[in-house]
């Protein structure tokens, strides 16, 4: 199960709490560092923001790429969040 940003050791429960406090994705990234290391948590963070869930099975690569595309990211940019990705 995936339940945190590994690079910054931020549990997705923290991401959900920040979302529930009204922070945007960009503000959460700035506060936690999530998505700015290896970027592998990007699809999961977006799922937390969309669904409120905090634990996920490992996503297949095509599903992770789809989530990133739906959030406005190009597949080649599926790593760290850019300032325009909100």
PyMOL commands that set and color helices and strands:
alter all, ss='L'
color gray80, all
select helices_A, chain A and resi 12-20+25-32+42-51+61-70+75-77
alter helices_A, ss='H'
color red, helices_A
select strands_A, chain A and resi 4-5+10-11
alter strands_A, ss='S'
color yellow, strands_A
deselect
rebuild
show_as cartoon
